Amino acid sequence: MRGIAIRAGIAAAVAIAAFAALVVVLNATVLSATGYVESYLAALQRHDAVTALELAGDPPATSRRTDLLVDAAIVPVTVNEVTAGDEIDGVTPVTVAFEVDGRQGVTEFSLQRTGSLFGLFPTWGFVESPLSSVEITVMHTTEFTANGIALRTPAQDVPVRYLAFSPGILTLEHESSLLVATPETVLVDSSSTRALLDARASEAFIAQVQAEVDAYLADCASQEVLMPSGCPFGQRIPDRIVSAPEWSIVSSPIIRLDPTSTPGEWTTPNADGVARLVVDVKSIYDGDIDTFDEPVPFSIGFTVTFVGAREIVLTPRFDG
């Protein structure tokens, strides 16, 4: 019996020692500050926004939009290293070195103990949420995509703050029938990030405006008067005209589109064109009849305003 008791005591001591060693190992790895961060990173790797948000805790501000806190917006990063620093005043810094889309990034989180499990295993939480605030400004439009998520800002040219998972990456894009933007990609590796997406006139937009300008000038040329109404060209002739003036457009202005400071408004800088006037005139001095056949240079610009998503209105600007 004594031998059995000794063996039982030894087995119990070994079990206790093994359990103690397991507690030490768990507290140093899975249940450590780095382990908590790695669990958060693993949720992002799985595109699991719900679990990542649970681990992240309360977001930093309710006034920031949460459109990007969804599975589809997550672009997982390659984690190169997760290291913990020394605890200071109950706060443990954890640094994450990562890579995404060929870019290197480093972000640091602060963690603190929130309690314990069974009095043996510490529980952790972020001192400040790992969610980052991304200030996105979309120029000259209100529609864009972020990591493929279709979004609309309340107003164009105005910065709007969105919450995004960190570490990560955001790619902002816009492409429509009339506007296009060069994609903008930013690392989300700090508590605050800024991004600017600048939409410009597409080739289709420019072609549409050019066609409407050409139609406007053709309408001007159809007027059989020396000074076509509402048009950039005209010709004063002191002699008496004896035939209907015939206008034609020799060369149309080449249109370029620039945005103005007014949302939804674009402008074409003044550009040069040439019209041609043919008309028979009778001299008031000797009564001779000659044909006036000369080019008439002109300059014109337009203000272009959006009405709805595709319709535009042109307002001409011209000198003279």
PAVEX-194918 format. One line per 3 residues: number of its first residue (from 1); their letters; for each residue x, y, z of C-alpha. Coordinates in steps of 0.02 Angstrom, whole numbers, plus 32768, in hexadecimal, padded with zeros to 4 digits. Example, Ala and Ser with C-alpha at 12.3 -4.5 7.8 and 13.67 -1.06 7.14 Angstrom:
1> as> 8267:7F1F:8186 ~ 82AC:7FCB:8165
***
This chain:
1> mrg> 8000:8000:8000 ~ 808D:8074:8029 ~ 80DA:8057:7F7D
4> iai> 8034:807D:7F2A ~ 8022:811D:7F8C ~ 80D3:8151:7F5E
7> rag> 80B2:812F:7EA5 ~ 800D:818C:7EAF ~ 8064:821F:7F02
10> iaa> 80E9:8222:7E7D ~ 8066:821B:7DF3 ~ 8006:82A9:7E44
13> ava> 80A3:8310:7E56 ~ 80CD:82F2:7D9F ~ 801C:8321:7D6A
16> iaa> 8022:83BF:7DD3 ~ 80CC:83EC:7D8C ~ 808F:83C9:7CDB
19> faa> 7FF4:8432:7CF9 ~ 805C:84BF:7D42 ~ 80D1:84B6:7CAD
22> lvv> 803A:84BA:7C39 ~ 7FF7:8554:7C92 ~ 80A0:85A8:7C7F
25> vln> 80A9:857B:7BC6 ~ 7FF6:85B4:7BA2 ~ 800F:8656:7C01
28> atv> 80AD:8677:7B9E ~ 8063:864D:7AF4 ~ 7FAB:8637:7ACA
31> lsa> 7F6C:8693:7B63 ~ 7FEF:871D:7B5E ~ 7FDF:87CD:7B19
34> tgy> 802F:8793:7A76 ~ 7FBA:86FE:7A71 ~ 7F24:8772:7A7E
37> ves> 7F65:87DC:79EF ~ 7F88:8741:7988 ~ 7ED4:8708:79A3
40> yla> 7E99:87B1:7960 ~ 7F0E:87A2:78CA ~ 7ED2:86F0:78AA
43> alq> 7E1E:872F:78A3 ~ 7E52:87AD:781E ~ 7EAC:8722:77C0
46> rhd> 7E08:86C0:77BC ~ 7DA4:8759:7782 ~ 7D44:8748:7827
49> avt> 7D0E:87FA:784C ~ 7C98:87C6:78D9 ~ 7D20:8771:7940
52> ale> 7D9E:87FA:791A ~ 7D23:887D:7959 ~ 7D02:8819:79F7
55> lag> 7DBC:8811:7A1B ~ 7DD5:88C8:79EB ~ 7D59:8907:7A6C
58> dpp> 7CFB:89AA:7A62 ~ 7D24:8A15:79C9 ~ 7D7B:8ABC:79EA
61> ats> 7CEA:8B2B:79B1 ~ 7C35:8B10:797F ~ 7C3B:8BA2:7906
64> rrt> 7CAC:8B44:788E ~ 7C5C:8ADA:7809 ~ 7C65:8A1C:7819
67> dll> 7C47:89EA:7763 ~ 7CF5:899B:7757 ~ 7CE3:892D:77F1
70> vda> 7CA2:8899:778C ~ 7CED:87F6:7750 ~ 7CF8:882B:7699
73> aiv> 7D5E:88C7:76C1 ~ 7DE9:8868:771B ~ 7E8D:884F:76BD
76> pvt> 7EF5:87D8:7727 ~ 7FAA:8806:7747 ~ 8043:8797:7755
79> vne> 807B:87A2:780A ~ 8138:879C:7815 ~ 814F:87B2:78D0
82> vta> 80EA:87D3:796E ~ 814F:880C:7A04 ~ 8120:884B:7AB1
85> gde> 817D:88D2:7B0F ~ 8190:88EA:7BCA ~ 80F3:8908:7C2F
88> idg> 80E9:89BA:7C71 ~ 8060:89F0:7CE8 ~ 7FFA:8957:7CBB
91> vtp> 8007:8977:7BFF ~ 8064:8901:7B8A ~ 8095:8940:7ADD
94> vtv> 808A:88C2:7A4F ~ 80DB:88EA:79A8 ~ 80A4:8898:7906
97> afe> 8116:889B:786E ~ 80B5:886D:77D2 ~ 80B6:886F:7715
100> vdg> 8026:8887:769B ~ 8022:88A7:75E1 ~ 80E0:88B5:75DE
103> rqg> 80E2:893B:7665 ~ 8131:892F:7710 ~ 80D8:8973:77A9
106> vte> 80E7:8978:7866 ~ 805D:899A:78E1 ~ 805B:8997:799F
109> fsl> 7FCE:8969:7A13 ~ 7FBE:8985:7ACE ~ 7F71:88FB:7B38
112> qrt> 7F42:88E9:7BED ~ 7F02:885D:7C5A ~ 7E47:885E:7C72
115> gsl> 7E3A:87D0:7CF0 ~ 7E60:8717:7CFE ~ 7E13:8670:7CD7
118> fgl> 7E09:85F8:7D6A ~ 7E85:8668:7DC0 ~ 7F10:861D:7D56
121> fpt> 7F00:865E:7CA5 ~ 7F05:8719:7C82 ~ 7E86:8769:7C0D
124> wgf> 7EB8:87FA:7B9F ~ 7E70:888B:7B41 ~ 7EAB:891B:7AD5
127> ves> 7EC6:89BE:7B33 ~ 7E95:8A18:7A94 ~ 7E35:89C4:7A09
130> pls> 7EA1:8980:797B ~ 7E24:89CA:7902 ~ 7E6E:8A5B:78A2
133> sve> 7E1B:8AFB:786B ~ 7E32:8B17:77B0 ~ 7E09:8BC5:7771
136> itv> 7DD1:8BB0:76BD ~ 7DB9:8C44:7649 ~ 7D69:8C22:75A0
139> mht> 7D7F:8CB1:7526 ~ 7CFD:8CDF:74A1 ~ 7C87:8C4E:74C5
142> tef> 7C2F:8BFB:7556 ~ 7C3E:8B46:751D ~ 7CD5:8AD5:7532
145> tan> 7D09:8A26:7565 ~ 7D7B:89F4:75F3 ~ 7DC2:8944:75E5
148> gia> 7D31:8921:756E ~ 7CAA:8961:75E5 ~ 7C3A:89E1:758E
151> lrt> 7C2A:8A7F:75F8 ~ 7BE1:8B2C:75E8 ~ 7C1B:8BC4:7649
154> paq> 7B9C:8C43:768A ~ 7BF0:8CCA:7621 ~ 7C81:8CD2:75A6
157> dvp> 7D25:8D29:75CD ~ 7D01:8D16:7688 ~ 7D67:8CA1:76F8
160> vry> 7D04:8C14:7749 ~ 7D49:8BA4:77D3 ~ 7D35:8AE8:77C4
163> laf> 7D69:8A61:783F ~ 7DD8:89D8:77F6 ~ 7E30:893F:7838
166> spg> 7EE9:8957:785F ~ 7F61:8918:7824 ~ 7F22:8916:7773
169> ilt> 7F18:8970:76CE ~ 7E94:89D6:7675 ~ 7E87:89EB:75B9
172> leh> 7E13:8A76:7583 ~ 7DD0:8A7A:74D1 ~ 7D50:8AD0:7464
175> ess> 7D1E:8AAD:73B2 ~ 7C7C:8AE2:7360 ~ 7C42:8B14:72B3
178> llv> 7C79:8BC8:72CA ~ 7CFE:8BC6:7353 ~ 7D98:8B5F:7379
181> atp> 7E1B:8B64:7402 ~ 7EC7:8B1A:7418 ~ 7EB6:8A97:74A3
184> etv> 7EFB:8AD1:754B ~ 7F42:8A50:75C3 ~ 7F6E:8A76:7678
187> lvd> 7FB1:8A0C:7706 ~ 7F42:8A07:77A0 ~ 7FC8:89F7:7824
190> sss> 7FA6:8A80:78A2 ~ 7F18:8ACE:7904 ~ 7EF9:8B4D:7878
193> tra> 7F15:8B47:77BD ~ 7EE7:8BBE:772F ~ 7EBC:8B93:767C
196> lld> 7E8C:8BFE:75E7 ~ 7E35:8BBE:754A ~ 7E34:8C3E:74BD
199> ara> 7DB5:8C1D:7432 ~ 7DD2:8C6D:7389 ~ 7D74:8C77:72E6
202> sea> 7D76:8BD5:7284 ~ 7D95:8BCB:71CA ~ 7CDB:8BA9:71B5
205> fia> 7CAF:8C46:7217 ~ 7D24:8CB0:71AE ~ 7CE0:8C64:710E
208> qvq> 7C2D:8C86:7144 ~ 7C54:8D3C:716B ~ 7CB4:8D4F:70C7
211> aev> 7C1F:8D0B:7067 ~ 7BA9:8D84:70BD ~ 7C1F:8E16:709C
214> day> 7C29:8DE6:6FE4 ~ 7B6B:8DDC:6FDC ~ 7B5B:8E86:7030
217> lad> 7BD3:8ED5:6FB2 ~ 7B7A:8E81:6F20 ~ 7AD8:8ECE:6F5E
220> cas> 7B2E:8F77:6F63 ~ 7B6C:8F5E:6EB1 ~ 7ABA:8F3A:6E77
223> qev> 7A83:8FEB:6EA0 ~ 7A81:9055:6E01 ~ 7AB2:90F8:6E56
226> lmp> 7B55:9155:6E6B ~ 7B4D:914A:6F2A ~ 7B05:909F:6F5B
229> sgc> 7AA5:90AE:6FFF ~ 7AF7:9062:709A ~ 7B90:9030:7037
232> pfg> 7C4B:9052:7048 ~ 7C65:9093:6F98 ~ 7C1E:911A:6F28
235> qri> 7C56:9199:6EA7 ~ 7C29:9250:6E95 ~ 7C26:928D:6DE0
238> pdr> 7C0A:9347:6DBD ~ 7BCF:9327:6D0B ~ 7B24:92E6:6CDB
241> ivs> 7B11:922B:6CD2 ~ 7AB5:91E9:6C3A ~ 7AB2:912E:6C60
244> ape> 7A8E:90C3:6CF9 ~ 7B2B:90AF:6D63 ~ 7B6D:8FFC:6D5E
247> wsi> 7BD2:8FC3:6DF5 ~ 7C37:8F24:6E06 ~ 7CAC:8EE2:6E8B
250> vss> 7D5E:8ECF:6E4C ~ 7DA4:8E8E:6EF0 ~ 7D50:8E6D:6F96
253> pii> 7DA4:8E93:703D ~ 7DF8:8DFA:7089 ~ 7DA3:8DDC:7130
256> rld> 7DFC:8DBE:71D5 ~ 7D9A:8DA3:7276 ~ 7DD0:8DE2:7321
259> pts> 7D6E:8DD9:73C4 ~ 7D3A:8E7A:7419 ~ 7D2C:8E9D:74D3
262> tpg> 7C70:8E84:74C5 ~ 7C3A:8DCE:74DE ~ 7BF2:8D82:7440
265> ewt> 7C36:8E0C:73D1 ~ 7CC0:8E02:734F ~ 7D0A:8E81:72D9
268> tpn> 7D59:8E81:722D ~ 7DE2:8F05:7225 ~ 7DCC:8F7F:7197
271> adg> 7E08:8F31:70F4 ~ 7E1B:8F78:7046 ~ 7DB6:8F4B:6FAD
274> var> 7D9B:8F8F:6EFE ~ 7CF9:8FAE:6EA1 ~ 7CE6:8FE3:6DEB
277> lvv> 7C6D:9064:6DA7 ~ 7C38:9071:6CF0 ~ 7BC3:90FF:6CBF
280> dvk> 7BAC:9175:6C2C ~ 7BBB:922D:6C58 ~ 7B98:92CC:6BF6
283> siy> 7C0C:9360:6C10 ~ 7BB4:93FB:6C52 ~ 7C35:9464:6BF4
286> dgd> 7C32:9424:6B40 ~ 7BAC:939D:6B41 ~ 7C24:9311:6B12
289> idt> 7BF3:9264:6B4F ~ 7C7B:91F6:6B99 ~ 7C7B:9153:6BF8
292> fde> 7CB7:9159:6CAB ~ 7D0B:90AF:6CC9 ~ 7D7D:90B0:6D60
295> pvp> 7DA4:904B:6DFC ~ 7D61:9092:6EA0 ~ 7DC7:905C:6F39
298> fsi> 7D6E:904A:6FE0 ~ 7D8C:900D:7091 ~ 7D11:8FB4:7102
301> gft> 7D06:8F55:71A5 ~ 7C79:8EFA:71FE ~ 7C3C:8ED7:72AD
304> vtf> 7C02:8E22:72B7 ~ 7B86:8DF1:733D ~ 7B49:8D42:736A
307> vga> 7A8E:8D25:736F ~ 7A79:8C77:73B6 ~ 7AFA:8BEF:7398
310> rei> 7B12:8C00:72DB ~ 7ABB:8C9C:729A ~ 7B23:8D3A:728A
313> vlt> 7AF9:8DEF:7261 ~ 7B72:8E62:7206 ~ 7B73:8F1D:7225
316> prf> 7BE1:8F7B:71A7 ~ 7C5D:9003:71D6 ~ 7CA8:906D:714B
319> dg> 7CF9:9115:712F ~ 7CB2:91A4:70C7
***
